[in-house]
Each structure stands twice: as structure tokens, then as C-alpha cells.
Amino acid sequence: MELNTLTALSPIDGRYRKQTAHLDIYFSEYALMKYRVRVEVAYFIFLAEKRFFKLPAALQKKLLEIADNLSLADAHHIKEIEAITNHDVKAIEYFLKEYIEKAGGAAIKEWVHFGLTSQDINNTAIPLSWKEYIEQEYLPELIHLKQQIVVLAKQWKKVPMLARTHGQPASPTILGKEFMVFAERLEHQVASLATIPFTAKFGGATGNFNAHVVAFPKKNWIQLGNEFVEKKLGLQRQQFTTQIEHYDDLAAHLDAMQRINTILIDLCRDIWTYISQDYFKQKTKQGEVGSSAMPHKVNPIDFENAEGNLGIANALAAHIAAKLPVSRLQRDLTDSTVLRNLGIPAAHTCIAFQSILKGISKLVLNEAKIQSDLDNNWAVVAEAIQTILRRENYPNPYESLKELTRGKEGITKNTLHHFIDGLKISATLKKELKAITPHNYTGVSAPY
């Protein structure tokens, strides 16, 4: 069958194509070719700048143009070359040599890929694409999602709500503060992620600049390699490598993203539960169906979709993070096929972010139900009463409230006030205790 959104094997390129299409520029086969060309061209120009050879200004301009604007036609031509070489990076090299020769640079074409092995290109091109994805797509989307959570938190900062610990009624809280819990967790993880460097390998066949040194033994290749990777590509060069990079920092990025996804799974499950408790209604859309059989249903599908996609993203990210740092001796090829899947957890995460944003935009607070739950759970202020009695050095307050409330049904305002009336305490203290309700026993939190 012809490949399209209906025949695609993966839902990323099928059902969810609209949500993930913008990631093509980082993770597609075409994107990998383009990043490889960028690195090869940057290195070729760098060598010219260091006076290894003379590069005409007109040819340099053309090379920069093709690096910035590699076309799909160019990519198809590279694939034609690869069909002969059976080597993807060598196909890039031959493509550029062919291009340079046609532009009148036959005498300098052999400086393309000078002294390099394929991993010097892969282990700079992929970190570069990953860096640009993180900075231009992932972090902006994540920060936007966090900000939307903060917007809801501020909107609901005065809404008291029955808390549940172990699934049971517990000391009341503020709905807005519960959303700030997730905002703070995400903020801390973003800060942690931002400390992880984008590292690259660049040092020849086994990391020692062997070919470079034998050709130009008086050149400081370590200094040149550091300068190229750091100043021309904006990456950090690893100083001691085999044929491939360590992948430890890339694994750290993936581990951090898994933690972020886990936080978002927690958020999705909490909101799902609030919806099931009827604390939230959901906006409906004309023509939509919640169930094929039950007309009344408005299901929390956005949060379920997000949870599922976050789980898939984490499973794949976990494997990639565990696999990449392990390679036999100076290099085996297992990293190559794994790296080609780097965009898949990124895509599933992207789908999840959009689903969460869509889901929270449909939430409608059902304050009547929240108030009703507080009214029906007066037992939760037993903690407040026994704590004040402790302050007053009243004998066995915890035990007395436990006897009154634990496992008992029908604990009401009258139940507790009757208990307070029977205490041998001052009228002023009784008044203080009776002023406590499930609606105002909400404590305090940091400003937000």
C-alpha cells in the first residue's frame, strides 16, 4: 500500500501525524542527513579557516547554503549514493565531494571528512539535533504546560477541598495548592535537566586523532577538536573516548525526561480521579460521542491518552538510556539502530503534552460537589481539635477523638460540638474549637 496516515505502521506517522509532524526536522532520516551535512560542511570550512587549504568565498557561500537548505531531492540523491556504498555517512561525504567538484573545487574536495570516522559525524550531528529539539521544542512545550497548571492553581487558590490519603478522607486542602504541587515538581526537574550538558565525540577512528596526527603531527589536534565542537557546533567535546561517545549525558537527559513524564502520569491520574469523584465536569463539543452505547458519557479520554503515551515514551526512553552507554570494547554497532529511534519517545511525549493541555482546557469546576464532600466529612477536623487540646495540655486528646471518630459513620457538626460541650475546658476554648470547620481547616501554603 502507498504510505500515508492511514497505512503508516506507527500511529506517530498515522493517527497522530498532525501532532508530531513538526518533529520531522529533528528525527527523520532526512533530518539526520541534514545535520550530518551541517557538521561536514562546518568542519570543511573550519579546516579552511585554520589554513589547511584555501576555500574560495563563493564556494563557501554555496556550501553554507546547501547545509542550511538541503532539499528532499538532495536527500534522495544521497540515498542513491548510499545504495552503492551501503554506508550512510560515506554517502554524505561522496555527495559533498560531488557538489564541490561541480562547483569548481575538485582540487580541495578531499578535505571533506578529513581524518574522520563516521562516528565523528554521527556523534556530533545527533547531539546537535537533540540539543535543538530540547531547546526549541521540548522545553518550551513543557514550560508552557507547567504555566497552564499554574494558571489553574491561581484560579482555584481559594477553593477548599477534602483531601484523601490512602484513598480515605483526610485533612482538607486547597485545590489550587494541589496543582501547585505538580508545578513545583516540574519546575525542579526542568532546572535539573538544564544542568545536563550536550556532549559529543570528535577524535577519529578510536578517539585519539590518529589519522590527523600522522598527517599533521605538529598541529594541536586536541585544541582544534575542542574549538570546532564547542565554538562551531555549540556542544561539549568529550576528551577521552572510544570510536563513539559515552552517551552518558544523553542517557541523563532521557532519565530526566522519564521523571518528568512520571510526574505527569501522576497528574493525569489525580485529575482522572477528581473527575470520577465529580469534582470536575468536562466541557462538551457538539457532535462528539463519549460512548458508543451510553449517550450520557463524557470520558476523561485526554488524560487517559496522555497517560498511555507517557508510559510508552518512558519504556522506550528507559531502554535507550540503558542501552546506549554500553558498547563492546572500542565500539559495536548496537547504538546505531537504537539512536534512530530517539524521536519515538520524543513524539509520544509530544502527543501526551498536547493531550494534557487539551484535557485541562476542558475542566469545569463542580464546586457544589466539592463543598458537599466537605460537609459530609466533619470527622476530618478531629485532628484540629485534638491538636489544640494538646496545646492546652488536656489529658489524652488523641485517644478521646480516636474513640469518637475512627471507623464511625455519621460524624457531623453536631457530633463534634456535642463532644466539645462535654469537655472540661473554658468557654473561650470551646468557642475556638467550634469555629473549626472542614471548609476553613486548610492550613497555609507558600504564596503562588
TIKENU-600458 format. One record per residue (C-alpha): residue in three letters; x, y, z. Coordinates in Angstrom, 2 decimals, always signed. Each point is the difference from the previous one (the first is absolute). Example, Ala and Ser with C-alpha at 12.3 -4.5 7.8 and 13.67 -1.06 7.14 Angstrom:
BEGIN
  residu       xx       yy       zz
     ALA   +12.30    -4.50    +7.80
     SER    +1.37    +3.44    -0.66
END
This chain:
BEGIN
  residu       xx       yy       zz
     MET    +0.00    +0.00    +0.00
     GLU    +1.00    +3.59    -0.53
     LEU    +1.36    +1.53    +3.20
     ASN    -2.33    +2.58    +1.52
     THR    -1.58    +0.76    +3.36
     LEU    -2.41    -2.92    -0.42
     THR    +2.58    -2.60    -1.02
     ALA    +2.89    +1.07    +2.25
     LEU    +1.19    -2.77    +2.32
     SER    +0.57    +2.36    +2.92
     PRO    -2.78    +2.21    +1.39
     ILE    +2.60    +2.75    +0.25
     ASP    +0.01    +0.23    -3.78
     GLY    -3.64    -1.03    -0.30
     ARG    -2.73    +0.95    +2.45
     TYR    +2.16    +2.58    +1.80
     ARG    +1.80    +1.39    -3.03
     LYS    -1.39    +3.53    +0.47
     GLN    +1.25    +0.13    +3.58
     THR    +3.50    -1.26    -0.80
     ALA    +0.78    +1.21    -3.52
     HIS    +2.05    +2.95    +1.26
     LEU    +2.52    -2.43    +1.51
     ASP    +1.05    -1.13    -3.49
     ILE    +2.66    +2.69    -0.09
     TYR    +1.82    -1.63    +2.92
     PHE    -0.57    -3.74    -0.26
     SER    -0.82    -1.08    -3.55
     GLU    +2.48    -1.66    -2.35
     TYR    +0.06    +3.23    -1.97
     ALA    +0.75    +1.95    +3.17
     LEU    +2.92    -2.29    +0.85
     MET    +1.41    +0.56    -3.48
     LYS    -0.36    +3.74    +0.39
     TYR    +1.74    +0.08    +3.37
     ARG    +2.80    -2.17    -1.38
     VAL    +0.44    +2.37    -2.93
     ARG    +0.07    +2.94    +2.44
     VAL    +2.81    -1.61    +1.99
     GLU    +2.01    -1.04    -3.06
     VAL    -0.28    +3.47    -1.52
     ALA    +0.84    +1.71    +3.29
     TYR    +3.11    -2.18    +0.39
     PHE    +1.06    +0.60    -3.63
     ILE    -0.29    +3.77    +0.47
     PHE    +1.75    -0.24    +3.40
     LEU    +3.01    -1.69    -1.60
     ALA    +0.10    +2.75    -2.59
     GLU    -0.12    +2.63    +2.74
     LYS    +2.98    -1.74    +1.61
     ARG    +1.85    +0.31    -3.33
     PHE    +0.22    -3.66    -0.90
     PHE    -1.19    +1.05    -3.45
     LYS    -1.46    +3.01    -1.75
     LEU    -3.78    +0.08    -0.40
     PRO    -1.41    +2.47    -2.54
     ALA    -2.63    +2.28    +1.53
     ALA    -2.55    -0.86    -2.67
     LEU    +0.34    -3.73    +0.67
     GLN    -0.24    +0.55    +3.76
     LYS    -3.23    +1.92    -0.52
     LYS    -1.43    -2.84    -2.09
     LEU    +0.98    -2.58    +2.62
     LEU    -1.68    +2.00    +2.75
     GLU    -3.12    +0.26    -2.13
     ILE    -0.22    -3.74    -0.57
     ALA    +0.68    -0.65    +3.69
     ASP    -2.89    +2.28    +0.93
     ASN    -2.34    -1.00    -2.80
     LEU    +0.65    -3.65    -0.84
     SER    -2.96    -0.96    -2.17
     LEU    -1.97    -3.22    -0.14
     ALA    +1.39    -0.44    -3.52
     ASP    +3.50    +0.20    +1.49
     ALA    -0.99    -2.54    +2.64
     HIS    -1.27    -2.38    -2.67
     HIS    +3.28    +0.36    -1.86
     ILE    +1.91    -0.83    +3.21
     LYS    -2.14    -3.14    +0.32
     GLU    +0.95    -0.93    -3.57
     ILE    +3.66    +0.30    +0.93
     GLU    -0.60    -2.01    +3.17
     ALA    -1.53    -2.79    -2.09
     ILE    +3.47    -0.41    -1.50
     THR    +2.18    +0.66    +3.06
     ASN    -2.27    -1.82    +2.46
     HIS    +1.24    +2.62    +2.49
     ASP    -2.12    +3.01    +0.90
     VAL    +2.75    +2.36    +1.17
     LYS    +2.29    -0.85    -2.92
     ALA    -2.92    +0.90    -2.26
     ILE    -0.07    +3.47    +1.58
     GLU    +3.73    +0.37    -0.62
     TYR    -0.30    -1.04    -3.64
     PHE    -3.00    +2.29    -0.48
     LEU    +1.96    +3.01    +1.25
     LYS    +3.09    -0.88    -2.03
     GLU    -2.18    -0.26    -3.09
     TYR    -1.59    +3.36    +0.81
     ILE    +3.37    +1.68    +0.59
     GLU    +1.46    -1.42    -3.17
     LYS    -2.93    +1.28    -2.07
     ALA    +0.51    +3.43    +1.61
     GLY    +3.61    +0.07    -1.15
     GLY    +1.66    -1.24    +3.17
     ALA    +1.40    -3.32    -1.24
     ALA    +3.46    +0.85    +1.35
     ILE    -1.26    +0.31    +3.59
     LYS    -2.78    -2.58    +0.16
     GLU    +2.12    -2.54    +1.89
     TRP    -0.08    +2.28    +3.05
     VAL    -3.60    -1.10    +0.49
     HIS    -0.10    -2.46    +2.91
     PHE    +3.75    +0.42    +0.49
     GLY    +1.35    -2.35    +2.69
     LEU    -3.49    -0.87    +1.20
     THR    -1.96    -3.16    +0.59
     SER    -3.77    -0.19    -0.41
     GLN    -0.58    +0.35    +3.73
     ASP    +1.70    +3.39    +0.05
     ILE    -2.91    +1.07    -2.17
     ASN    -2.76    -2.02    +1.69
     ASN    +1.15    +0.88    +3.51
     THR    -0.13    +3.69    -0.80
     ALA    -2.99    +0.08    -2.35
     ILE    -2.30    -1.90    +2.36
     PRO    +0.95    +1.98    +3.14
     LEU    -0.50    +3.17    -2.04
     SER    -3.47    -1.06    -1.14
     TRP    -0.83    -1.13    +3.55
     LYS    +1.16    +3.34    +1.43
     GLU    -2.11    +1.97    -2.44
     TYR    -3.02    -2.23    +0.67
     ILE    +0.35    +0.46    +3.77
     GLU    +0.50    +3.76    -0.24
     GLN    -2.46    +0.79    -2.78
     GLU    -2.78    -2.53    +0.57
     TYR    +0.11    -2.05    +3.18
     LEU    +0.79    +2.63    +2.63
     PRO    -2.34    +2.68    -1.44
     GLU    -2.86    -2.53    -0.14
     LEU    +0.70    -1.25    +3.52
     ILE    +0.32    +3.49    +1.46
     HIS    -3.25    +1.02    -1.71
     LEU    -1.73    -3.03    +1.52
     LYS    +1.37    +0.85    +3.44
     GLN    -1.20    +3.59    -0.37
     GLN    -3.50    -1.18    -0.87
     ILE    -0.01    -2.10    +3.16
     VAL    +0.99    +3.12    +1.95
     VAL    -2.87    +1.92    -1.64
     LEU    -2.46    -2.60    +1.31
     ALA    +1.66    +0.04    +3.42
     LYS    -0.49    +3.74    +0.28
     GLN    -3.56    -0.28    -1.25
     TRP    -0.80    -2.50    +2.77
     LYS    +2.18    +1.39    +2.78
     LYS    -3.02    +0.68    +2.23
     VAL    -1.85    -3.28    -0.58
     PRO    +0.13    -2.26    +3.09
     MET    -0.14    -3.70    -0.77
     LEU    -0.11    -3.24    +1.92
     ALA    +3.38    -1.69    -0.24
     ARG    +0.36    -3.75    -0.19
     THR    +2.96    -1.91    +1.32
     HIS    -0.03    -3.75    -0.61
     GLY    -3.24    +0.75    -1.85
     GLN    -1.70    +0.98    +3.26
     PRO    -1.30    +3.44    +1.11
     ALA    +2.85    +2.04    +1.48
     SER    +0.79    +3.53    +1.16
     PRO    -1.45    +2.46    -2.54
     THR    +2.24    +1.74    -2.49
     ILE    -0.27    +2.67    -2.69
     LEU    -0.63    -1.13    -3.56
     GLY    +2.36    +2.61    -1.42
     LYS    +2.79    -1.09    +2.30
     GLU    -0.39    -3.61    -1.18
     PHE    +0.67    +1.19    -3.55
     MET    +2.98    +2.02    +1.20
     VAL    +1.48    -3.26    +1.27
     PHE    +0.36    -1.12    -3.61
     ALA    +1.20    +3.41    -1.19
     GLU    +2.78    -0.03    +2.59
     ARG    +1.02    -3.56    -0.84
     LEU    +0.22    +0.85    -3.69
     GLU    +1.92    +3.21    +0.68
     HIS    +2.62    -1.87    +2.02
     GLN    +0.42    -2.64    -2.69
     VAL    +0.34    +2.61    -2.73
     ALA    +2.76    +1.64    +2.03
     SER    +1.69    -3.38    +0.44
     LEU    -0.27    -0.79    -3.71
     ALA    +1.53    +3.35    -0.88
     THR    +3.22    -0.90    +1.83
     ILE    +0.71    -3.00    -2.24
     PRO    +2.44    +0.89    -2.80
     PHE    -0.35    -0.92    -3.66
     THR    +3.16    -1.95    -0.67
     ALA    +1.59    -1.35    -3.14
     LYS    +2.81    -2.26    -1.16
     PHE    +2.50    +1.30    -2.55
     GLY    +3.39    -1.67    -0.19
     GLY    +0.42    -2.42    -2.86
     ALA    -0.36    -3.77    -0.34
     THR    +0.75    -0.90    +3.64
     GLY    -0.06    +3.42    +1.64
     ASN    +3.70    +0.87    -0.23
     PHE    +0.15    +2.13    -3.17
     ASN    +2.28    -2.69    -1.49
     ALA    -0.50    +0.99    -3.64
     HIS    +0.15    +3.70    +0.78
     VAL    +3.29    -0.31    +1.90
     VAL    +1.72    -2.20    -2.55
     ALA    -0.86    +2.52    -2.73
     PHE    +0.79    +3.16    +1.99
     PRO    +2.00    -1.00    +3.10
     LYS    +0.82    +3.58    +1.01
     LYS    -3.64    +1.09    +0.25
     ASN    -1.71    +0.07    +3.39
     TRP    -2.95    -2.21    -0.99
     ILE    -1.50    -0.15    +3.47
     GLN    -0.22    +3.78    +0.06
     LEU    -1.34    +0.08    -3.56
     GLY    -2.58    -2.68    +0.77
     ASN    -1.17    +1.82    +3.11
     GLU    -0.25    +3.28    -1.88
     PHE    -1.98    -1.50    -2.86
     VAL    -2.51    -1.88    +2.16
     GLU    -0.49    +2.72    +2.58
     LYS    +0.20    +3.20    -2.05
     LYS    -1.35    -1.16    -3.35
     LEU    -2.63    -2.50    +1.14
     GLY    -0.81    +1.24    +3.51
     LEU    +0.61    -3.41    +1.59
     GLN    +2.48    -1.25    +2.62
     ARG    +2.70    -2.32    -1.30
     GLN    +0.72    -3.13    +2.04
     GLN    +3.74    -0.23    +0.56
     PHE    +0.46    -3.77    +0.35
     THR    -2.09    -2.18    -2.30
     THR    -0.02    -3.19    -1.99
     GLN    -1.38    +0.12    -3.55
     ILE    -3.31    +1.21    +1.41
     GLU    -1.11    +2.45    +2.64
     HIS    -0.84    -1.15    +3.51
     TYR    -3.71    +0.82    -0.32
     ASP    -0.08    +0.53    +3.76
     ASP    -1.32    +3.53    -0.31
     LEU    -2.58    -0.97    -2.61
     ALA    -1.08    -2.77    +2.36
     ALA    -0.22    +2.58    +2.78
     HIS    -2.28    +2.13    -2.17
     LEU    -2.23    -3.00    -0.63
     ASP    -0.03    -0.89    +3.69
     ALA    -1.04    +3.56    +0.86
     MET    -2.74    -0.11    -2.60
     GLN    -1.26    -3.27    +1.47
     ARG    -0.29    +1.65    +3.41
     ILE    -1.92    +2.88    -1.55
     ASN    -2.30    -2.44    -1.78
     THR    -0.54    -1.89    +3.26
     ILE    -1.05    +3.25    +1.68
     LEU    -2.45    +0.61    -2.83
     ILE    -1.37    -3.54    +0.31
     ASP    -0.62    +0.79    +3.66
     LEU    -1.78    +3.22    -1.02
     CYS    -2.15    -1.83    -2.56
     ARG    -1.06    -2.62    +2.52
     ASP    -0.86    +2.60    +2.62
     ILE    -2.11    +2.03    -2.42
     TRP    -1.62    -3.21    -1.28
     THR    -0.93    -0.82    +3.60
     TYR    -1.36    +3.50    +0.67
     ILE    -2.17    -0.38    -3.09
     SER    -1.22    -3.40    +1.22
     GLN    -0.87    +1.62    +3.34
     ASP    -1.99    +2.61    -1.92
     TYR    +2.25    +2.83    +1.21
     PHE    +0.42    +0.96    -3.64
     LYS    -2.42    -0.05    -2.88
     GLN    +1.34    +0.14    -3.55
     LYS    -0.99    +2.35    -2.78
     THR    -1.77    -1.79    -2.82
     LYS    +0.22    +0.61    -3.72
     GLN    -2.93    -0.18    -2.39
     GLY    +0.02    -3.29    -1.90
     GLU    +2.47    -1.81    +2.24
     VAL    -0.86    -3.40    +1.47
     GLY    +1.21    -1.25    +3.38
     SER    -1.12    -3.59    -0.33
     SER    -1.31    -2.04    -2.92
     ALA    -2.72    -1.39    +2.28
     MET    -0.51    +2.44    +2.90
     PRO    -1.09    +3.44    -1.24
     HIS    +0.61    +1.75    +3.32
     LYS    +3.75    -0.74    +0.20
     VAL    +2.64    +2.74    -0.01
     ASN    +3.17    -2.01    +0.48
     PRO    +3.37    +1.42    +1.18
     ILE    +1.60    -1.23    -3.22
     ASP    +2.63    +2.73    -0.27
     PHE    +1.60    -0.99    +3.29
     GLU    -0.26    -3.68    -0.85
     ASN    +1.61    +0.65    -3.38
     ALA    +2.78    +2.00    +1.64
     GLU    +0.64    -2.67    +2.61
     GLY    +0.29    -2.68    -2.66
     ASN    +2.36    +2.01    -2.17
     LEU    +2.15    +1.02    +2.97
     GLY    +0.32    -3.66    +0.92
     ILE    +1.14    -0.96    -3.50
     ALA    +2.45    +2.92    -0.04
     ASN    +1.47    -1.08    +3.32
     ALA    +0.35    -3.64    -1.03
     LEU    +1.92    +0.96    -3.15
     ALA    +2.04    +2.72    +1.71
     ALA    +0.97    -2.44    +2.75
     HIS    +1.29    -2.52    -2.52
     ILE    +1.91    +2.63    -2.00
     ALA    +1.52    +1.47    +3.17
     ALA    +1.04    -3.44    +1.25
     LYS    +1.31    -1.25    -3.35
     LEU    +1.99    +2.89    -1.46
     PRO    +2.71    +0.29    +2.71
     VAL    +0.89    -3.69    -0.47
     SER    +2.20    -0.92    -2.96
     ARG    +2.47    -2.86    -0.47
     LEU    +3.63    +1.12    +0.17
     GLN    +0.65    +2.98    -2.28
     ARG    -3.35    -0.26    -1.78
     ASP    -2.79    -2.26    -1.17
     LEU    -2.87    +0.97    -2.28
     THR    -2.92    -0.40    +2.41
     ASP    -0.13    +3.74    +0.72
     SER    -0.71    +0.79    -3.65
     THR    -3.42    -1.62    -0.31
     VAL    -0.99    +1.10    +3.50
     LEU    +0.83    +3.64    -0.72
     ARG    -2.26    -0.07    -3.03
     ASN    -2.90    -0.47    +2.43
     LEU    +0.81    +3.07    +2.08
     GLY    -2.90    +1.90    -1.52
     ILE    -2.59    -2.57    +1.05
     PRO    -0.07    +0.74    +3.75
     ALA    +0.23    +3.68    -0.91
     ALA    -3.09    -0.36    -2.22
     HIS    -2.03    -1.92    +2.58
     THR    +0.93    +2.62    +2.61
     CYS    -1.11    +2.74    -2.40
     ILE    -3.37    -1.74    -0.51
     ALA    -0.41    -0.27    +3.77
     PHE    +0.79    +3.68    +0.60
     GLN    -2.64    +1.02    -2.52
     SER    -2.55    -2.40    +1.50
     ILE    +0.55    +1.38    +3.50
     LEU    -0.35    +3.57    -1.23
     LYS    -3.21    -0.92    -1.80
     GLY    -1.30    -1.82    +3.05
     ILE    +0.61    +2.77    +2.51
     SER    -1.56    +2.54    -2.38
     LYS    -3.26    -1.98    +0.25
     LEU    -0.15    -0.16    +3.81
     VAL    -2.98    +1.67    +1.65
     LEU    +0.07    +0.25    +3.79
     ASN    -2.96    -1.60    +1.74
     GLU    +0.25    +2.00    +3.19
     ALA    -3.33    -1.27    +1.33
     LYS    +1.31    -3.57    +0.12
     ILE    +3.24    +1.10    +1.63
     GLN    -1.93    +1.91    +2.66
     SER    -2.35    -2.94    +0.53
     ASP    +2.92    -2.36    +0.66
     LEU    +1.36    +2.40    +2.59
     ASP    -3.41    +0.28    +1.66
     ASN    -0.28    -3.78    +0.17
     ASN    +3.40    -0.57    +1.60
     TRP    +0.11    +1.88    +3.26
     ALA    +2.15    -2.73    +1.52
     VAL    +3.04    +1.55    -1.72
     VAL    +0.08    +2.88    +2.48
     ALA    +0.65    -2.47    +2.83
     GLU    +3.69    +0.56    -0.69
     ALA    -0.44    +3.73    +0.59
     ILE    -1.91    -0.48    +3.24
     GLN    +2.46    -2.48    +1.52
     THR    +2.95    +2.20    -1.01
     ILE    -1.40    +3.06    +1.77
     LEU    -0.79    -2.13    +3.04
     ARG    +3.62    -1.19    -0.01
     ARG    +1.04    +3.66    +0.00
     GLU    -2.13    +0.49    +3.09
     ASN    +1.50    -3.09    +1.65
     TYR    -3.42    -1.68    +0.11
     PRO    +0.34    -3.70    +0.97
     ASN    -0.09    -2.63    -2.80
     PRO    -1.58    +2.15    -2.71
     TYR    +1.10    -2.23    -2.91
     GLU    -1.40    -3.10    +1.63
     SER    -3.29    +1.72    +0.81
     LEU    -0.49    +1.19    -3.60
     LYS    +1.05    -3.39    -1.32
     GLU    -2.67    -1.67    +2.11
     LEU    -2.56    +2.47    -1.28
     THR    +0.78    -0.07    -3.72
     ARG    +2.15    -2.90    -1.24
     GLY    -1.98    -2.26    -2.29
     LYS    -3.25    +1.61    +1.08
     GLU    -2.72    +1.12    -2.39
     GLY    -2.24    +3.02    +0.37
     ILE    +2.57    +2.34    +1.55
     THR    -1.57    +3.44    -0.41
     LYS    +0.46    +3.52    +1.21
     ASN    -2.41    -0.76    +2.84
     THR    +1.99    -3.11    +0.98
     LEU    +3.18    +1.99    +0.43
     HIS    -1.64    +2.99    +1.65
     HIS    -1.72    -2.33    +2.50
     PHE    +3.43    -1.50    +0.74
     ILE    +1.48    +3.47    +0.49
     ASP    -2.81    +1.01    +2.32
     GLY    +0.87    -2.97    +2.22
     LEU    +3.62    +1.00    +0.41
     LYS    +1.15    +1.58    +3.25
     ILE    +1.47    +3.08    -1.65
     SER    -0.76    +3.71    -0.06
     ALA    -2.81    +1.50    -2.03
     THR    +2.57    +1.97    -2.00
     LEU    +1.81    -3.20    -0.98
     LYS    -3.29    -1.70    -0.92
     LYS    -0.81    +2.93    -2.26
     GLU    +3.42    -0.34    -1.66
     LEU    -0.56    -3.70    -0.62
     LYS    -3.51    +0.47    -1.36
     ALA    +1.26    +2.59    -2.48
     ILE    +1.94    -2.72    -1.84
     THR    -1.80    -1.47    -3.03
     PRO    +1.03    -2.22    -2.92
     HIS    -0.21    +3.14    -2.15
     ASN    +2.48    +2.11    +1.96
     TYR    +2.34    -2.68    +1.36
     THR    +2.31    +0.28    -3.00
     GLY    +3.32    +1.13    +1.46
     VAL    +2.36    +2.23    -1.95
     SER    +2.31    -0.30    -2.97
     ALA    +2.65    +2.14    -1.67
     PRO    -1.36    +2.83    -2.14
     TYR    -0.67    -0.72    -3.66
END
